[in-house]
């Protein structure tokens, strides 16, 4: 029981509030997206026809 209290205290005490921002895209109709990659401030989208910075 003591271990459960310590685990709950740790989980609740270390929680942070995070707000995600999801911008609306212009759509993916007719496009072949196979991956999305985010590194730093850049977001890359790629498919069979190449990759682009979004």
C-alpha distance matrix in Angstrom:
0.0 3.8 5.4 5.1 6.4 8.8 9.9 10.7 12.4 14.3 15.4 16.5 18.0 20.0 21.4 25.2 27.6 30.1 33.4 35.3 39.1 40.7 44.5 46.6 48.6 52.2 51.2 51.0 53.7 55.9 53.9 52.2 48.9 47.0 44.7 43.4 42.4 41.4 41.9 42.1 44.1 45.9 45.1 47.1 47.9 49.6 51.2 54.2 56.6 54.9 52.3 52.6 50.8 49.5
3.8 0.0 3.8 5.4 5.1 6.3 8.6 10.0 10.6 12.3 14.3 15.4 16.2 18.2 20.2 23.9 26.7 29.3 32.7 34.8 38.6 40.5 44.3 46.6 48.7 52.3 51.5 51.5 54.3 56.6 54.4 52.7 49.2 47.3 44.7 43.3 42.0 40.7 40.9 40.8 43.0 44.9 44.5 46.6 47.7 49.6 51.4 54.4 56.7 54.7 52.0 52.2 50.2 49.0
5.4 3.8 0.0 3.8 5.5 5.1 6.1 8.6 9.8 10.5 12.3 14.2 15.1 16.5 18.5 22.2 25.1 27.4 30.9 32.7 36.5 38.2 42.0 44.3 46.2 49.8 48.9 48.7 51.5 53.7 51.4 49.6 46.1 44.1 41.5 40.1 38.8 37.7 37.8 37.9 40.2 42.0 41.5 43.5 44.6 46.3 48.1 51.1 53.4 51.4 48.8 49.0 47.2 46.2
5.1 5.4 3.8 0.0 3.8 5.5 5.1 6.1 8.5 9.8 10.5 12.1 13.8 15.4 16.7 20.4 23.0 25.3 28.6 30.4 34.2 35.9 39.7 41.8 43.8 47.4 46.4 46.3 49.1 51.3 49.2 47.5 44.1 42.3 39.8 38.4 37.4 36.3 36.8 37.0 39.0 40.8 40.0 42.0 42.9 44.7 46.4 49.5 51.8 50.0 47.4 47.5 45.7 44.5
6.4 5.1 5.5 3.8 0.0 3.8 5.5 5.2 6.0 8.5 9.9 10.5 11.7 14.0 15.5 19.2 21.8 24.5 27.8 30.1 33.8 35.8 39.6 41.9 44.1 47.8 47.1 47.3 50.1 52.5 50.4 49.0 45.5 43.9 41.2 39.5 38.4 36.9 37.2 37.1 38.9 41.0 40.5 42.8 43.9 45.9 47.9 51.1 53.1 51.2 48.4 48.3 46.2 44.8
8.8 6.3 5.1 5.5 3.8 0.0 3.8 5.5 5.1 6.1 8.6 10.0 10.2 12.0 14.3 17.9 21.0 23.6 27.1 29.3 33.0 35.2 38.9 41.4 43.5 47.2 46.7 46.7 49.7 52.0 49.7 48.1 44.5 42.8 40.0 38.2 36.7 35.2 35.1 34.9 37.0 39.1 38.9 41.2 42.5 44.5 46.6 49.8 51.8 49.7 46.8 46.7 44.6 43.4
9.9 8.6 6.1 5.1 5.5 3.8 0.0 3.8 5.5 5.1 6.2 8.6 9.8 10.7 12.4 16.2 19.1 21.3 24.8 26.6 30.4 32.3 36.0 38.5 40.4 44.1 43.4 43.3 46.3 48.5 46.2 44.5 41.0 39.2 36.4 34.8 33.5 32.1 32.3 32.3 34.4 36.3 35.9 38.0 39.2 41.1 43.1 46.3 48.3 46.3 43.5 43.5 41.5 40.4
10.7 10.0 8.6 6.1 5.2 5.5 3.8 0.0 3.8 5.4 5.1 6.0 8.2 9.9 10.8 14.5 17.0 19.5 22.8 24.9 28.7 30.7 34.4 36.8 39.0 42.6 42.0 42.2 45.1 47.6 45.4 44.1 40.6 39.1 36.4 34.6 33.5 32.0 32.5 32.3 34.1 36.0 35.5 37.8 38.9 41.0 43.0 46.3 48.3 46.4 43.5 43.3 41.2 39.7
12.4 10.6 9.8 8.5 6.0 5.1 5.5 3.8 0.0 3.8 5.6 5.3 5.7 8.3 10.1 13.6 16.4 19.3 22.7 25.2 28.9 31.3 34.9 37.6 39.9 43.6 43.3 43.7 46.7 49.2 47.0 45.8 42.2 40.8 37.9 35.8 34.4 32.5 32.7 32.1 33.8 36.1 36.0 38.5 39.9 42.3 44.5 47.9 49.6 47.5 44.5 44.0 41.7 40.3
14.3 12.3 10.5 9.8 8.5 6.1 5.1 5.4 3.8 0.0 3.8 5.6 5.1 6.0 8.6 12.1 15.3 17.8 21.5 23.7 27.4 29.7 33.3 36.1 38.2 41.9 41.6 41.8 45.0 47.3 44.9 43.5 39.8 38.3 35.3 33.1 31.5 29.7 29.6 29.1 31.1 33.3 33.3 35.8 37.3 39.6 41.9 45.2 47.0 44.7 41.6 41.3 39.0 37.8
15.4 14.3 12.3 10.5 9.9 8.6 6.2 5.1 5.6 3.8 0.0 3.8 5.6 5.5 6.3 10.1 12.9 15.2 18.7 20.7 24.5 26.5 30.3 32.8 34.9 38.6 38.2 38.4 41.5 43.9 41.6 40.3 36.6 35.2 32.3 30.2 28.9 27.2 27.5 27.3 29.0 31.1 30.7 33.2 34.4 36.7 38.9 42.3 44.1 42.0 39.0 38.7 36.4 35.1
16.5 15.4 14.2 12.1 10.5 10.0 8.6 6.0 5.3 5.6 3.8 0.0 3.8 5.5 5.4 8.9 11.3 14.2 17.5 20.1 23.7 26.1 29.7 32.3 34.8 38.5 38.3 38.9 41.9 44.6 42.4 41.4 37.8 36.7 33.8 31.5 30.3 28.4 28.8 28.2 29.5 31.8 31.5 34.2 35.5 38.1 40.4 43.9 45.5 43.4 40.3 39.6 37.2 35.6
18.0 16.2 15.1 13.8 11.7 10.2 9.8 8.2 5.7 5.1 5.6 3.8 0.0 3.8 5.7 8.5 11.6 14.6 18.1 20.9 24.5 27.2 30.7 33.6 36.0 39.7 39.8 40.5 43.7 46.3 43.9 42.9 39.3 38.2 35.1 32.5 31.0 28.7 28.6 27.6 29.1 31.7 31.9 34.7 36.4 39.0 41.6 45.1 46.5 44.2 40.9 40.1 37.5 36.0
20.0 18.2 16.5 15.4 14.0 12.0 10.7 9.9 8.3 6.0 5.5 5.5 3.8 0.0 3.8 6.5 10.1 12.4 16.2 18.6 22.2 24.8 28.3 31.3 33.5 37.2 37.3 37.8 41.1 43.5 41.0 39.9 36.2 35.0 31.8 29.3 27.5 25.2 25.0 24.1 25.8 28.3 28.5 31.3 33.1 35.7 38.3 41.8 43.2 40.8 37.5 36.8 34.2 32.9
21.4 20.2 18.5 16.7 15.5 14.3 12.4 10.8 10.1 8.6 6.3 5.4 5.7 3.8 0.0 3.8 6.8 9.3 12.9 15.4 19.1 21.6 25.2 28.0 30.4 34.1 34.2 34.8 38.1 40.6 38.3 37.4 33.8 32.9 29.7 27.1 25.7 23.5 23.8 22.9 24.2 26.6 26.5 29.4 30.9 33.7 36.2 39.8 41.1 38.9 35.6 34.8 32.2 30.6
25.2 23.9 22.2 20.4 19.2 17.9 16.2 14.5 13.6 12.1 10.1 8.9 8.5 6.5 3.8 0.0 3.8 6.2 9.8 12.6 16.1 19.0 22.3 25.4 27.9 31.6 32.0 32.9 36.3 38.9 36.5 35.9 32.3 31.7 28.5 25.6 24.1 21.5 21.7 20.5 21.4 24.0 24.2 27.3 29.0 32.0 34.7 38.4 39.4 37.1 33.7 32.5 29.7 28.0
27.6 26.7 25.1 23.0 21.8 21.0 19.1 17.0 16.4 15.3 12.9 11.3 11.6 10.1 6.8 3.8 0.0 3.8 6.7 10.0 13.3 16.3 19.6 22.5 25.3 29.0 29.5 30.8 34.0 36.9 34.7 34.5 30.9 30.8 27.7 24.7 23.6 21.0 21.7 20.4 20.6 23.2 23.1 26.4 27.8 31.0 33.7 37.4 38.3 36.2 32.8 31.3 28.5 26.3
30.1 29.3 27.4 25.3 24.5 23.6 21.3 19.5 19.3 17.8 15.2 14.2 14.6 12.4 9.3 6.2 3.8 0.0 3.8 6.5 9.9 12.8 16.2 19.2 21.8 25.5 26.1 27.3 30.6 33.4 31.2 30.9 27.4 27.3 24.2 21.1 20.0 17.4 18.3 17.2 17.2 19.6 19.4 22.6 24.1 27.3 30.1 33.8 34.6 32.5 29.0 27.5 24.7 22.6
33.4 32.7 30.9 28.6 27.8 27.1 24.8 22.8 22.7 21.5 18.7 17.5 18.1 16.2 12.9 9.8 6.7 3.8 0.0 3.8 6.6 9.8 12.9 16.0 18.8 22.4 23.3 24.8 28.1 31.0 29.0 29.2 25.8 26.3 23.4 20.1 19.5 16.9 18.3 17.1 16.3 18.5 18.1 21.4 22.7 26.1 28.8 32.6 33.0 31.1 27.7 25.9 23.1 20.5
35.3 34.8 32.7 30.4 30.1 29.3 26.6 24.9 25.2 23.7 20.7 20.1 20.9 18.6 15.4 12.6 10.0 6.5 3.8 0.0 3.8 6.4 9.8 12.8 15.3 19.1 19.7 21.1 24.5 27.3 25.2 25.4 22.1 22.6 19.8 16.5 16.3 13.9 15.8 15.1 14.1 15.7 14.8 18.0 19.0 22.4 25.1 28.9 29.3 27.5 24.2 22.4 19.7 17.1
39.1 38.6 36.5 34.2 33.8 33.0 30.4 28.7 28.9 27.4 24.5 23.7 24.5 22.2 19.1 16.1 13.3 9.9 6.6 3.8 0.0 3.8 6.4 9.7 12.4 16.0 17.2 19.0 22.3 25.2 23.3 23.9 20.8 22.0 19.4 16.0 16.0 13.7 15.8 15.0 13.0 14.4 13.4 16.7 17.6 21.2 23.9 27.6 27.7 25.9 22.6 20.4 17.7 14.6
40.7 40.5 38.2 35.9 35.8 35.2 32.3 30.7 31.3 29.7 26.5 26.1 27.2 24.8 21.6 19.0 16.3 12.8 9.8 6.4 3.8 0.0 3.8 6.5 9.0 12.7 13.5 15.3 18.6 21.5 19.8 20.5 17.6 19.1 16.9 13.8 14.6 13.1 15.9 15.8 13.8 14.1 12.3 15.0 15.1 18.6 21.0 24.7 24.8 23.4 20.3 18.3 16.0 12.7
44.5 44.3 42.0 39.7 39.6 38.9 36.0 34.4 34.9 33.3 30.3 29.7 30.7 28.3 25.2 22.3 19.6 16.2 12.9 9.8 6.4 3.8 0.0 3.8 6.3 9.8 11.5 13.8 17.0 19.9 18.3 19.7 17.2 19.3 17.5 14.4 15.5 14.1 16.8 16.6 13.9 13.8 12.1 14.5 14.6 18.1 20.5 24.0 23.5 22.3 19.3 16.8 14.6 10.9
46.6 46.6 44.3 41.8 41.9 41.4 38.5 36.8 37.6 36.1 32.8 32.3 33.6 31.3 28.0 25.4 22.5 19.2 16.0 12.8 9.7 6.5 3.8 0.0 3.8 6.8 8.3 11.2 14.0 17.2 16.2 18.0 16.1 18.7 17.6 15.1 17.0 16.4 19.4 19.7 17.0 16.2 14.0 15.7 14.8 18.0 19.8 23.0 22.5 21.9 19.4 17.0 15.5 11.8
48.6 48.7 46.2 43.8 44.1 43.5 40.4 39.0 39.9 38.2 34.9 34.8 36.0 33.5 30.4 27.9 25.3 21.8 18.8 15.3 12.4 9.0 6.3 3.8 0.0 3.8 5.3 8.0 10.9 13.8 12.6 14.7 13.1 16.0 15.3 13.3 15.6 15.6 18.8 19.6 16.9 15.3 12.7 13.5 12.1 15.0 16.5 19.6 18.9 18.5 16.3 14.1 13.2 9.6
52.2 52.3 49.8 47.4 47.8 47.2 44.1 42.6 43.6 41.9 38.6 38.5 39.7 37.2 34.1 31.6 29.0 25.5 22.4 19.1 16.0 12.7 9.8 6.8 3.8 0.0 3.8 7.1 9.1 11.8 11.3 14.2 13.5 17.0 17.0 15.6 18.1 18.5 21.5 22.4 19.6 17.7 15.2 15.4 13.5 15.8 16.8 19.3 18.2 18.3 16.7 14.5 14.3 11.1
51.2 51.5 48.9 46.4 47.1 46.7 43.4 42.0 43.3 41.6 38.2 38.3 39.8 37.3 34.2 32.0 29.5 26.1 23.3 19.7 17.2 13.5 11.5 8.3 5.3 3.8 0.0 3.8 5.8 9.0 8.7 11.5 11.1 14.6 15.2 14.4 17.5 18.6 22.0 23.4 21.1 18.9 15.8 15.4 12.8 14.5 14.9 17.3 16.7 17.4 16.2 14.8 15.3 12.4
51.0 51.5 48.7 46.3 47.3 46.7 43.3 42.2 43.7 41.8 38.4 38.9 40.5 37.8 34.8 32.9 30.8 27.3 24.8 21.1 19.0 15.3 13.8 11.2 8.0 7.1 3.8 0.0 3.8 6.2 5.3 7.8 7.8 11.3 12.6 12.7 16.1 17.9 21.4 23.4 21.5 18.8 15.4 14.2 11.0 11.9 11.6 13.8 13.7 14.7 14.1 13.5 14.7 12.5
53.7 54.3 51.5 49.1 50.1 49.7 46.3 45.1 46.7 45.0 41.5 41.9 43.7 41.1 38.1 36.3 34.0 30.6 28.1 24.5 22.3 18.6 17.0 14.0 10.9 9.1 5.8 3.8 0.0 3.8 5.5 8.5 9.9 13.4 15.4 16.0 19.6 21.6 25.0 27.1 25.2 22.5 19.1 17.7 14.3 14.5 13.4 14.7 14.6 16.5 16.5 16.3 17.9 16.0
55.9 56.6 53.7 51.3 52.5 52.0 48.5 47.6 49.2 47.3 43.9 44.6 46.3 43.5 40.6 38.9 36.9 33.4 31.0 27.3 25.2 21.5 19.9 17.2 13.8 11.8 9.0 6.2 3.8 0.0 3.8 6.8 9.6 12.8 15.4 16.7 20.2 22.6 25.9 28.2 26.5 23.4 20.1 18.0 14.4 13.7 11.9 12.3 12.0 14.6 15.5 15.8 18.2 16.9
53.9 54.4 51.4 49.2 50.4 49.7 46.2 45.4 47.0 44.9 41.6 42.4 43.9 41.0 38.3 36.5 34.7 31.2 29.0 25.2 23.3 19.8 18.3 16.2 12.6 11.3 8.7 5.3 5.5 3.8 0.0 3.8 6.2 9.6 12.0 13.3 16.7 19.2 22.3 24.8 23.3 20.0 16.7 14.4 10.8 9.9 8.3 9.4 9.1 11.1 11.8 12.3 14.8 13.9
52.2 52.7 49.6 47.5 49.0 48.1 44.5 44.1 45.8 43.5 40.3 41.4 42.9 39.9 37.4 35.9 34.5 30.9 29.2 25.4 23.9 20.5 19.7 18.0 14.7 14.2 11.5 7.8 8.5 6.8 3.8 0.0 3.8 6.4 9.4 11.6 15.0 18.1 21.1 24.0 23.1 19.7 16.3 13.5 9.7 7.9 5.4 6.5 7.6 9.6 10.6 12.1 14.9 14.6
48.9 49.2 46.1 44.1 45.5 44.5 41.0 40.6 42.2 39.8 36.6 37.8 39.3 36.2 33.8 32.3 30.9 27.4 25.8 22.1 20.8 17.6 17.2 16.1 13.1 13.5 11.1 7.8 9.9 9.6 6.2 3.8 0.0 3.8 5.9 7.9 11.4 14.5 17.6 20.6 19.8 16.6 13.1 10.5 6.8 5.7 4.7 7.6 9.1 9.5 9.1 10.6 12.7 12.2
47.0 47.3 44.1 42.3 43.9 42.8 39.2 39.1 40.8 38.3 35.2 36.7 38.2 35.0 32.9 31.7 30.8 27.3 26.3 22.6 22.0 19.1 19.3 18.7 16.0 17.0 14.6 11.3 13.4 12.8 9.6 6.4 3.8 0.0 3.8 7.3 10.4 13.9 16.9 20.3 20.2 17.1 13.6 10.9 7.7 5.9 4.7 7.5 10.1 10.0 9.7 12.0 14.1 14.2
44.7 44.7 41.5 39.8 41.2 40.0 36.4 36.4 37.9 35.3 32.3 33.8 35.1 31.8 29.7 28.5 27.7 24.2 23.4 19.8 19.4 16.9 17.5 17.6 15.3 17.0 15.2 12.6 15.4 15.4 12.0 9.4 5.9 3.8 0.0 3.8 6.6 10.2 13.2 16.6 16.8 13.9 10.5 8.1 5.8 5.4 6.7 10.1 12.0 10.6 9.0 10.8 12.0 12.2
43.4 43.3 40.1 38.4 39.5 38.2 34.8 34.6 35.8 33.1 30.2 31.5 32.5 29.3 27.1 25.6 24.7 21.1 20.1 16.5 16.0 13.8 14.4 15.1 13.3 15.6 14.4 12.7 16.0 16.7 13.3 11.6 7.9 7.3 3.8 0.0 3.8 6.9 10.2 13.3 13.3 10.6 7.1 5.7 4.6 6.6 9.2 12.9 14.0 12.0 9.4 9.9 9.9 9.6
42.4 42.0 38.8 37.4 38.4 36.7 33.5 33.5 34.4 31.5 28.9 30.3 31.0 27.5 25.7 24.1 23.6 20.0 19.5 16.3 16.0 14.6 15.5 17.0 15.6 18.1 17.5 16.1 19.6 20.2 16.7 15.0 11.4 10.4 6.6 3.8 0.0 3.8 6.6 10.0 10.7 8.2 5.7 5.1 6.5 8.5 11.7 15.2 16.0 13.3 10.1 10.4 9.5 10.0
41.4 40.7 37.7 36.3 36.9 35.2 32.1 32.0 32.5 29.7 27.2 28.4 28.7 25.2 23.5 21.5 21.0 17.4 16.9 13.9 13.7 13.1 14.1 16.4 15.6 18.5 18.6 17.9 21.6 22.6 19.2 18.1 14.5 13.9 10.2 6.9 3.8 0.0 3.8 6.6 7.3 5.7 4.4 6.3 8.9 11.7 15.1 18.6 18.9 16.1 12.5 11.8 9.6 9.7
41.9 40.9 37.8 36.8 37.2 35.1 32.3 32.5 32.7 29.6 27.5 28.8 28.6 25.0 23.8 21.7 21.7 18.3 18.3 15.8 15.8 15.9 16.8 19.4 18.8 21.5 22.0 21.4 25.0 25.9 22.3 21.1 17.6 16.9 13.2 10.2 6.6 3.8 0.0 3.8 6.2 5.5 6.5 8.3 11.7 14.0 17.6 20.8 20.9 17.6 14.1 13.3 10.8 11.7
42.1 40.8 37.9 37.0 37.1 34.9 32.3 32.3 32.1 29.1 27.3 28.2 27.6 24.1 22.9 20.5 20.4 17.2 17.1 15.1 15.0 15.8 16.6 19.7 19.6 22.4 23.4 23.4 27.1 28.2 24.8 24.0 20.6 20.3 16.6 13.3 10.0 6.6 3.8 0.0 3.8 5.6 8.1 10.8 14.4 17.1 20.8 24.0 23.8 20.5 16.8 15.3 12.2 12.7
44.1 43.0 40.2 39.0 38.9 37.0 34.4 34.1 33.8 31.1 29.0 29.5 29.1 25.8 24.2 21.4 20.6 17.2 16.3 14.1 13.0 13.8 13.9 17.0 16.9 19.6 21.1 21.5 25.2 26.5 23.3 23.1 19.8 20.2 16.8 13.3 10.7 7.3 6.2 3.8 0.0 3.8 6.8 10.1 13.5 16.7 20.4 23.7 23.0 19.9 16.1 13.9 10.3 10.2
45.9 44.9 42.0 40.8 41.0 39.1 36.3 36.0 36.1 33.3 31.1 31.8 31.7 28.3 26.6 24.0 23.2 19.6 18.5 15.7 14.4 14.1 13.8 16.2 15.3 17.7 18.9 18.8 22.5 23.4 20.0 19.7 16.6 17.1 13.9 10.6 8.2 5.7 5.5 5.6 3.8 0.0 3.8 6.5 10.0 13.1 16.8 20.0 19.3 16.1 12.3 10.1 6.7 7.3
45.1 44.5 41.5 40.0 40.5 38.9 35.9 35.5 36.0 33.3 30.7 31.5 31.9 28.5 26.5 24.2 23.1 19.4 18.1 14.8 13.4 12.3 12.1 14.0 12.7 15.2 15.8 15.4 19.1 20.1 16.7 16.3 13.1 13.6 10.5 7.1 5.7 4.4 6.5 8.1 6.8 3.8 0.0 3.8 6.7 10.1 13.7 17.2 16.8 14.0 10.3 8.4 5.7 5.4
47.1 46.6 43.5 42.0 42.8 41.2 38.0 37.8 38.5 35.8 33.2 34.2 34.7 31.3 29.4 27.3 26.4 22.6 21.4 18.0 16.7 15.0 14.5 15.7 13.5 15.4 15.4 14.2 17.7 18.0 14.4 13.5 10.5 10.9 8.1 5.7 5.1 6.3 8.3 10.8 10.1 6.5 3.8 0.0 3.8 6.6 10.3 13.6 13.2 10.3 6.6 5.6 4.5 5.8
47.9 47.7 44.6 42.9 43.9 42.5 39.2 38.9 39.9 37.3 34.4 35.5 36.4 33.1 30.9 29.0 27.8 24.1 22.7 19.0 17.6 15.1 14.6 14.8 12.1 13.5 12.8 11.0 14.3 14.4 10.8 9.7 6.8 7.7 5.8 4.6 6.5 8.9 11.7 14.4 13.5 10.0 6.7 3.8 0.0 3.8 7.1 10.7 10.6 8.5 5.5 5.5 6.5 6.7
49.6 49.6 46.3 44.7 45.9 44.5 41.1 41.0 42.3 39.6 36.7 38.1 39.0 35.7 33.7 32.0 31.0 27.3 26.1 22.4 21.2 18.6 18.1 18.0 15.0 15.8 14.5 11.9 14.5 13.7 9.9 7.9 5.7 5.9 5.4 6.6 8.5 11.7 14.0 17.1 16.7 13.1 10.1 6.6 3.8 0.0 3.7 7.1 7.5 5.5 3.9 6.3 8.8 10.0
51.2 51.4 48.1 46.4 47.9 46.6 43.1 43.0 44.5 41.9 38.9 40.4 41.6 38.3 36.2 34.7 33.7 30.1 28.8 25.1 23.9 21.0 20.5 19.8 16.5 16.8 14.9 11.6 13.4 11.9 8.3 5.4 4.7 4.7 6.7 9.2 11.7 15.1 17.6 20.8 20.4 16.8 13.7 10.3 7.1 3.7 0.0 3.8 5.4 5.5 6.4 9.2 12.2 13.2
54.2 54.4 51.1 49.5 51.1 49.8 46.3 46.3 47.9 45.2 42.3 43.9 45.1 41.8 39.8 38.4 37.4 33.8 32.6 28.9 27.6 24.7 24.0 23.0 19.6 19.3 17.3 13.8 14.7 12.3 9.4 6.5 7.6 7.5 10.1 12.9 15.2 18.6 20.8 24.0 23.7 20.0 17.2 13.6 10.7 7.1 3.8 0.0 3.8 5.7 8.4 11.6 15.0 16.3
56.6 56.7 53.4 51.8 53.1 51.8 48.3 48.3 49.6 47.0 44.1 45.5 46.5 43.2 41.1 39.4 38.3 34.6 33.0 29.3 27.7 24.8 23.5 22.5 18.9 18.2 16.7 13.7 14.6 12.0 9.1 7.6 9.1 10.1 12.0 14.0 16.0 18.9 20.9 23.8 23.0 19.3 16.8 13.2 10.6 7.5 5.4 3.8 0.0 3.8 7.2 9.7 13.4 14.9
54.9 54.7 51.4 50.0 51.2 49.7 46.3 46.4 47.5 44.7 42.0 43.4 44.2 40.8 38.9 37.1 36.2 32.5 31.1 27.5 25.9 23.4 22.3 21.9 18.5 18.3 17.4 14.7 16.5 14.6 11.1 9.6 9.5 10.0 10.6 12.0 13.3 16.1 17.6 20.5 19.9 16.1 14.0 10.3 8.5 5.5 5.5 5.7 3.8 0.0 3.8 6.9 10.6 12.8
52.3 52.0 48.8 47.4 48.4 46.8 43.5 43.5 44.5 41.6 39.0 40.3 40.9 37.5 35.6 33.7 32.8 29.0 27.7 24.2 22.6 20.3 19.3 19.4 16.3 16.7 16.2 14.1 16.5 15.5 11.8 10.6 9.1 9.7 9.0 9.4 10.1 12.5 14.1 16.8 16.1 12.3 10.3 6.6 5.5 3.9 6.4 8.4 7.2 3.8 0.0 3.8 7.0 9.4
52.6 52.2 49.0 47.5 48.3 46.7 43.5 43.3 44.0 41.3 38.7 39.6 40.1 36.8 34.8 32.5 31.3 27.5 25.9 22.4 20.4 18.3 16.8 17.0 14.1 14.5 14.8 13.5 16.3 15.8 12.3 12.1 10.6 12.0 10.8 9.9 10.4 11.8 13.3 15.3 13.9 10.1 8.4 5.6 5.5 6.3 9.2 11.6 9.7 6.9 3.8 0.0 3.8 6.3
50.8 50.2 47.2 45.7 46.2 44.6 41.5 41.2 41.7 39.0 36.4 37.2 37.5 34.2 32.2 29.7 28.5 24.7 23.1 19.7 17.7 16.0 14.6 15.5 13.2 14.3 15.3 14.7 17.9 18.2 14.8 14.9 12.7 14.1 12.0 9.9 9.5 9.6 10.8 12.2 10.3 6.7 5.7 4.5 6.5 8.8 12.2 15.0 13.4 10.6 7.0 3.8 0.0 3.8
49.5 49.0 46.2 44.5 44.8 43.4 40.4 39.7 40.3 37.8 35.1 35.6 36.0 32.9 30.6 28.0 26.3 22.6 20.5 17.1 14.6 12.7 10.9 11.8 9.6 11.1 12.4 12.5 16.0 16.9 13.9 14.6 12.2 14.2 12.2 9.6 10.0 9.7 11.7 12.7 10.2 7.3 5.4 5.8 6.7 10.0 13.2 16.3 14.9 12.8 9.4 6.3 3.8 0.0
